[in-house]
């Protein structure tokens, strides 16, 4: 059941897992940024500076040694008295110092002028550059910290191409467009920004995100069907509607067996009074199951048939009335008016919409239209065992806000399975 959709979802999880693991391997193999730029490590730079301080250049040492020797030679000539020589030396030193200071001041002024000019040229660009560098630095620091702990973050760009593939897979499986978008948004929200250990499988993370998103879509409006029937005042009246040929009458017979297995008695009512052979079809099921059936002549008022069945149930302590109605389209005004009349006069406890799972998008559209025309309480999808896509099972609850209650999985009376969203999602995604 739904094997085609199952394969597509499996392909999505395995593709994301492989892609993110490849990114982690590439990140591990990338060289350190300092080494890639050719910069020496900080400790090597410190050692080089210490060595330079301990061993000054040879030329500087020789120059320093030669200076006092020259002074000694000049002193030995005796042309200038010691005092005068001292004063001249002081004056010379003072003059030289003043000259150096003037040059330095001029250099500083020129430098400041250049700096101002550069700043005036493009202050916004420099500020943006500094801001970008700070952001990049923070981003790299955060990634480096994660790398140091052996983790990586799954980012949206890592997922986008896979989400596009998932969208195509869902739509090709007859999932309604708005439902597909809801699933994609859920997966993106559940995965983006998640941290995982590098070089370990992301499969569980991806599967869990997809499982949660699917469950949120499928689980819309779910209620405990058995509990509601057990707690309701007896007899419980359930009316079935939908188009012709989708298995309404057979589903009624299956539910009669379902209730019998749970200790509840039933009576069948043929409110499909316009279709030739409808009485005979339901009578055959009633005979096979040993159930009472209430019928009127062809063309009779469907509301009167269901009403008589309810009265019979009250008089005979029957727990559940199962009322068939004529197959119709939501555009059939007269037939839709019949449903409204049944609703006004009988006030059924539940109205169930029946359609084929294999009808896919058509079933989804009809469920929406029937719910708009005559509000339903839930749905039964027949022929689910023959449906490889699963689009209707994924979409009906979301577009109507009303749950799928049962899946028909075969022709036998026992081939009716309660719809369990958790089991369906697990079967699609895997444990």
Buried (B, 14 or more C-beta within 10 A) or exposed (E): BBEBBBEBBBBBBBBBBBBBBEBBEEBEEEEEEEEEEEEEEEEEEEEEEEEEEEEEEEEEEEEEEEEEEEEEEEEEEEEBEEEEBEEEEEEEEEEEEEEEEEEEEEEEEEEEEEEEEEEEEEEEEEEEEEEEEEEEEEEEEEBEEBBEEEBBBBBEEBBEEBBEBBBEBBBEBBBBEEBBBBBBEBBBEBBBEBEBEBEEEBBEBBBBBBBBBBBBBBBBBBEEBEEBBBEBEBBBBBBBBBBEEBBBBBBBBBBBBBBBEEEBBBBBBBBBBBBEEBBEBBBEBBEEBEBBBBBBEBEBBBBBBBBBBBEBBEEEEBBBBBBBBBBBBBEBEEBBEBBEBBBEBBEBBBBBBBBBBBBBBBBBBBBBBBBEBBBBBBBBBBBBBEBEBBBBBBBBBBBBEBBBBBBBBBEEBEBBBEBBBEEBBBBBBEE
